[in-house]
Amino acid sequence: MRRTDKEITDRAEIESIIQRSLVCRLGMVDENRPYIVPLSFGYKDNALYFHSANQGRKIDILKKNNTVCFEFDIDYEPIKADNPCEWGMKYKSVIGFGKAYLVDDFEAKCAALDLIMQQYSDGTFDYLETKIKNILVIRVEIEHMTGKQSGKIA
C-alpha cells in the first residue's frame, strides 16, 4: 500500500469492516477483461461465501479462472471544501485477493447459506432441498487482504 498512513493493519478492525458491510464487490477476469459484481455474502474463518444461480456469466468466468479480488467499503461520505480540488472522501475499505471454488455438498451449501443469512439477520432458517439443489455456493479462500481508511471517521 502506497499510503501506509491510511493502512489498517489490525485484523479485528479489518473483520469489523467486513461484518459491517452490506455488499461485497467480487472482481474476476474474463479473457483479459475485468468483470465485477456486487453480491450479498457471508464471512467466516478467512473465507467468503456467496450464493448464485447455477449458470450465468459469473459462473462461466469462475470455471475458467478462479482467481478473484474483492472489495468492501463502509462509512463513506464526501469531504467538501471551498476549492473543488480539495474535496475528498472519507471511508473505510477492505480489498483482498483469493481463489474461488464452487461448493457442491448439500450440507456445506446450507452452512454457507447460514453464514450469508447471519450477515443480514439474527434469525434461523430452514431451506427447501429443491432450492438448495438448484443454487450454487461460491467459497472464496482469502489469500491476502488489506484495510484502508481515509478522512476523519468518528
C-alpha positions, 0 to 999 in steps of 0.5 A, a space after each residue: 500500500 502506497 499510503 501506509 498512513 491510511 493502512 489498517 493493519 489490525 485484523 479485528 478492525 479489518 473483520 469489523 469492516 467486513 461484518 459491517 458491510 452490506 455488499 461485497 464487490 467480487 472482481 474476476 477476469 474474463 479473457 483479459 477483461 475485468 468483470 465485477 459484481 456486487 453480491 450479498 455474502 457471508 464471512 467466516 474463518 478467512 473465507 467468503 461465501 456467496 450464493 448464485 444461480 447455477 449458470 450465468 456469466 459469473 459462473 462461466 468466468 469462475 470455471 475458467 479462472 478462479 482467481 478473484 479480488 474483492 472489495 468492501 467499503 463502509 462509512 463513506 461520505 464526501 469531504 467538501 471544501 471551498 476549492 473543488 480540488 480539495 474535496 475528498 472522501 472519507 471511508 473505510 475499505 477492505 480489498 483482498 485477493 483469493 481463489 474461488 471454488 464452487 461448493 457442491 455438498 448439500 450440507 456445506 451449501 446450507 452452512 454457507 447459506 447460514 453464514 450469508 443469512 447471519 450477515 443480514 439477520 439474527 434469525 434461523 432458517 430452514 431451506 427447501 432441498 429443491 432450492 438448495 439443489 438448484 443454487 450454487 455456493 461460491 467459497 472464496 479462500 482469502 489469500 491476502 487482504 488489506 484495510 484502508 481508511 481515509 478522512 476523519 471517521 468518528 
